[in-house]
Amino acid sequence: MSILNGLLNQVSDTATVQNLAAKVGLTPEQVEQAVAALGQAHASDGDTVTTAAEQTGLPQDKLNEIVGHIGGEGALARFSSLLQQDGAAGSILGSVSKFF
């Protein structure tokens, strides 16, 4: 989770996996899945939250809460860009895909 926390810290001063989990009532593992899926879905066609919900099986309202806590669509766009730039997408999304 340290890579994901590092990326989250670049888009939001207060967002960490554990912090988000406590705020939205999910486990840290679910939040990690959700954030990675949101980052991936943001770069794809279609609605970001709907796509991420389909990928993770998590409720859309929880995913919307996460988007709000990390700073909205603008922060999500920066997060998605950071995933792609840093090449972290492969390692994070690869490990997250094991849960699906």
Order of alpha helices (4+ residues) and beta strands (2+ residues): alpha-alpha-alpha-alpha-alpha-alpha-alpha
